[in-house]
């Protein structure tokens, strides 16, 4: 079997032969008149007219013997068969094709449409041109790229050789299209907010830090889709706003976490979290139904039916029921003892981190779909307090197959309360907590001018990944990879 270098050298020689014949192996123009999808859909009419048409694409297979060659083209819209016959195209063009053309090349072919004796739609070729000469061979058809690292590095080949993967990303695009369509139908305005910030807000996560040369200032890549900016727009008089955009978190990787991903966040004035919960349940069901054509899924070994009414469970009672500990009254020592007893590794010994670690242990055992409500104030620095219990907040999260797939709450618009919570976060930062939320004094100042009561909500790639039952990186076109020359 020839090595990659040997194959490449042989193809470069073919490239030189093309140029010697006066043919540009990489022309800018193409004669293509029909996509392959159009050729398939209009085949009967094209066959009847017997008009010559140009089609084009990448050669995915070549087979034949003697004076006949069959080839298959793929242009991204579909696949179509071409038939090259020596007595039709002539000796020179037939032999030159045999000598020069390889699987992986992009070519265009001219001919008329007919149906073979086996019933296959085919173009009988009368002329051909090279559009792009490939220098490396495609992966073996039946096995493709097997190594996961190699698949992510050469995603273009992974998608090319795996039609199901192409379908996945088309479905993901539809997921975001349907999200956007739903929100616009409900009178939300799509906005764009900064991705580089002086202070990161809207989530508890470690940010990426960089330097702004012109201002001589350290800045951060955003960790939410402009939460504090979108709330400023509510204060400005926009009633409903949303954004779909990239988010960056300088944290570890897992099947559910990557450092860069797409999220959607919306903010609706004059909507509380009870109304918001009903609204977002309707939204998710409609978006999912339009995207997938079903509300029933199997994911992470569990069967989930989104068509059912989603049960509501409370944060504190769920932990108490599963673990026998009340996170509102327990001491840090008691919480650490419980985590040690469960064999759970945890980072940070402050009560906020310990509470979150206990919840995550419980969350993994919940199939869903369920709404988690009444999340403690301690782990919800931007949520409005529940009037009935000042230790809890009006926060809601959708749990699917052991993971939080959405997040929403009645937005805190009390400037004094928000200022106090930011001070708590400031102290956590001073003790070395890298995930604590950075205080934003200008945001508090905005609240002092007044912001209407509002509900905010977010979901992102994680929800899509759970619905298709794949790790998050598998649903990203080009996940970040460590360069090969760095160990």
Secondary structure, DSSP 8 states (H G I E B T S, - for coil): ---HHHHHHHHHHHHHHHHHTT--TT-S-----S-HHHHHHTHHHHHHHT--EEEEEEEEEEEEETTEEEEEEE-SS-EEEEEEEHHHH-HHHHHHHHHH--TT-EEEEEEEEEE-TT--EEEEEEEEEEEE--SS----TTT---SHHHHHHTHHHHHHH-HHHHHHHHHHHHHHHHHHHHHHHTT-EE----SEESS--SS-----EEEETTTTEEEEE-SSSSHHHHHHHHHHT-SEEEEEEEEE-----BTTB-SEEEEEEEEEET--HHHHHHHHHHHHHHHHHHHHS-SEEEETTEEEETTS--EEEEHHHHHHHHHS--TTT--HHHHHHHHHHHT---S--SHHHHHHHHHHHHHTT--S-EEEE--BGGG-TTB-EETTEEEEESEEEEEETTEE-EEEEEB---HHHHHHHHHHHHHHHHTT-TTS----HHHHHHHHH----EEEEEEEHHHHHHHTT--GGGGSTT-----TT--
